Amino acid sequence: MIKALIAVLLLALPAAGILADDDHDRVLRWRQEGRVLPLEQILDRFDPDRRFQVIEIELEDEHGLLVYEIKYLDARGRIRKTEIDAGTGEPVQDEAR
């Protein structure tokens, strides 16, 4: 499942305007510098029991703050979206849809 989530992230990044020619290297550098936590660690902090189904994940730069935007189905089947600080794993925003 993690490989599928990483694939979703990598597919979503160009749409978010983050990845261009050398941006894969930039994201890797951010990870090595500790600016971005691994996606698996973000998802574990978000819900360790994984009682949700990921619809889409994007890594976005919001005015200098790198955030993972996660759209998912919660345990009740509701579509939800949350933003998580990519560097700390702390929630930035959560909204029901």
Contacts in CASP RR format, 6 or more apart in sequence:
PFRMAT RR
TARGET T0000
AUTHOR 0000-0000-0000
METHOD contacts of the structure
MODEL  1
MIKALIAVLLLALPAAGILADDDHDRVLRWRQEGRVLPLEQILDRFDPDR
RFQVIEIELEDEHGLLVYEIKYLDARGRIRKTEIDAGTGEPVQDEAR
2 39 0 8 1.000
2 40 0 8 1.000
5 39 0 8 1.000
5 40 0 8 1.000
5 43 0 8 1.000
5 54 0 8 1.000
5 57 0 8 1.000
6 39 0 8 1.000
8 54 0 8 1.000
8 56 0 8 1.000
8 57 0 8 1.000
9 39 0 8 1.000
9 57 0 8 1.000
9 58 0 8 1.000
9 59 0 8 1.000
10 19 0 8 1.000
12 56 0 8 1.000
12 57 0 8 1.000
12 58 0 8 1.000
12 59 0 8 1.000
13 19 0 8 1.000
13 23 0 8 1.000
13 27 0 8 1.000
13 58 0 8 1.000
13 59 0 8 1.000
14 20 0 8 1.000
15 58 0 8 1.000
16 58 0 8 1.000
16 59 0 8 1.000
16 60 0 8 1.000
16 69 0 8 1.000
18 27 0 8 1.000
18 59 0 8 1.000
18 60 0 8 1.000
18 61 0 8 1.000
19 27 0 8 1.000
27 36 0 8 1.000
27 59 0 8 1.000
30 36 0 8 1.000
30 66 0 8 1.000
30 86 0 8 1.000
31 37 0 8 1.000
31 38 0 8 1.000
34 87 0 8 1.000
35 66 0 8 1.000
35 86 0 8 1.000
35 87 0 8 1.000
36 59 0 8 1.000
36 66 0 8 1.000
36 86 0 8 1.000
36 87 0 8 1.000
37 86 0 8 1.000
37 87 0 8 1.000
37 88 0 8 1.000
37 89 0 8 1.000
39 57 0 8 1.000
39 68 0 8 1.000
41 89 0 8 1.000
42 68 0 8 1.000
42 84 0 8 1.000
42 86 0 8 1.000
42 89 0 8 1.000
43 50 0 8 1.000
43 54 0 8 1.000
43 70 0 8 1.000
45 84 0 8 1.000
45 89 0 8 1.000
46 70 0 8 1.000
46 82 0 8 1.000
46 84 0 8 1.000
46 89 0 8 1.000
46 91 0 8 1.000
51 74 0 8 1.000
51 75 0 8 1.000
52 72 0 8 1.000
52 73 0 8 1.000
52 74 0 8 1.000
52 75 0 8 1.000
52 80 0 8 1.000
53 72 0 8 1.000
53 73 0 8 1.000
54 70 0 8 1.000
54 71 0 8 1.000
54 72 0 8 1.000
55 71 0 8 1.000
55 72 0 8 1.000
55 73 0 8 1.000
55 79 0 8 1.000
56 69 0 8 1.000
56 70 0 8 1.000
56 71 0 8 1.000
57 68 0 8 1.000
57 69 0 8 1.000
57 70 0 8 1.000
57 71 0 8 1.000
58 68 0 8 1.000
58 69 0 8 1.000
59 66 0 8 1.000
59 67 0 8 1.000
59 68 0 8 1.000
59 69 0 8 1.000
59 86 0 8 1.000
60 66 0 8 1.000
60 67 0 8 1.000
60 68 0 8 1.000
60 69 0 8 1.000
62 83 0 8 1.000
65 85 0 8 1.000
65 92 0 8 1.000
66 85 0 8 1.000
66 86 0 8 1.000
66 87 0 8 1.000
67 83 0 8 1.000
67 84 0 8 1.000
67 85 0 8 1.000
67 86 0 8 1.000
67 92 0 8 1.000
68 83 0 8 1.000
68 84 0 8 1.000
68 86 0 8 1.000
69 81 0 8 1.000
69 82 0 8 1.000
69 83 0 8 1.000
70 81 0 8 1.000
70 82 0 8 1.000
70 83 0 8 1.000
70 84 0 8 1.000
71 79 0 8 1.000
71 80 0 8 1.000
71 81 0 8 1.000
72 79 0 8 1.000
72 80 0 8 1.000
72 81 0 8 1.000
72 82 0 8 1.000
73 79 0 8 1.000
73 80 0 8 1.000
74 80 0 8 1.000
78 96 0 8 1.000
78 97 0 8 1.000
79 96 0 8 1.000
79 97 0 8 1.000
80 94 0 8 1.000
80 95 0 8 1.000
80 96 0 8 1.000
80 97 0 8 1.000
81 93 0 8 1.000
81 94 0 8 1.000
81 95 0 8 1.000
81 97 0 8 1.000
82 91 0 8 1.000
82 92 0 8 1.000
82 93 0 8 1.000
82 94 0 8 1.000
82 95 0 8 1.000
83 91 0 8 1.000
83 92 0 8 1.000
83 93 0 8 1.000
83 94 0 8 1.000
84 90 0 8 1.000
84 91 0 8 1.000
84 92 0 8 1.000
85 91 0 8 1.000
85 92 0 8 1.000
END
